[in-house]
Amino acid sequence: MGAIIEIPTEILEAARLTPDEIKVELAMQLYKQGRINPEQARILAGEAPRLEDLFLKKEKTGRIDMDEFISWAAHDLKSPLNAIIGFTKVVLKGIDGPVTELQVTDLTAAHMSGQRMLALTSNLIDMARLNNGDIRIEMNTASLAQVLSDATSRWKTQNPGKELITIETIKTPETRLDSARMRQVVSGLLTYAGNHVAESGQVSLRAQEDEKSFIIEIESAGEKARDKFEMDLAMLGFICRGLIKLHGGNLELGEDTGSGFALRFTLPKA
């Protein structure tokens, strides 16, 4: 019977890790604990590139693959970011002792900034992988209505200040899609629209269908946001457009309505 490996808590709680990223995190932790050697860590990590490998490629081709470098570098940033987020959360909960109101305010700001930075880093990895053609979608039979319900429920939990209205009239019980990636698309586009309005704003999602396609329209309304985080929007737009295209669909980012933002995407029926 093989030895039992205890996976550290920080790995299990790591945000939005893909199976490949979990292998890399596990390899790093086991190597740090001295339980495997560098070569075993490389084998366990799988396809994760090393910095020297990138420069060896440069010697052969005359240039560094920047998409691969960005993906590699951004991935390495996620570990310290997860640590920052985790430890600030521990302190905020008072596990290490009581904290003052002023300290809570400062720690909350640091915690939220860490979460945003982690999201940006994850987006950077997805952008690089999409640009390199390394993202593959796994098409399975699923209910688009259920995918939309799951995505909107999760988004509402993460954005409690904004009102979310959903109108869904999809009758087709099942279609072919990658459920996880489509939830990512819906959540990303809700955020895209929602970032154009203040925290008290409203976001609506309308889903319908015709003979050939599913049509999903998202719109926000309310007081304009002071800071729309243009880099976040550019990243979300690039990623969502790429994932929708891999599904055979099309994204129209629409326009600023003056009191929010409207967008629309379509997916072909299987």
HELIX and SHEET records of a PDB file:
HELIX    1   1 THR A    9  LEU A   12  1                                   4    
HELIX    2   2 PRO A   19  LYS A   32  1                                  14    
HELIX    3   3 PRO A   38  ALA A   45  1                                   8    
HELIX    4   4 LEU A   51  THR A   61  1                                  11    
HELIX    5   5 MET A   66  LEU A   92  1                                  27    
HELIX    6   6 GLU A  101  ASN A  132  1                                  32    
HELIX    7   7 LEU A  144  GLN A  158  1                                  15    
HELIX    8   8 SER A  179  GLY A  194  1                                  16    
HELIX    9   9 GLU A  230  LEU A  246  1                                  17    
SHEET    1   A 2 ASN A 140  ALA A 142  0                                        
SHEET    2   A 2 THR A 175  LEU A 177 -1                                        
SHEET    1   B 5 GLU A 163  GLU A 168  0                                        
SHEET    2   B 5 GLN A 202  GLU A 209  1                                        
SHEET    3   B 5 SER A 213  ALA A 221 -1                                        
SHEET    4   B 5 PHE A 261  PRO A 268 -1                                        
SHEET    5   B 5 ASN A 250  ASP A 256 -1                                        
END                                                                             
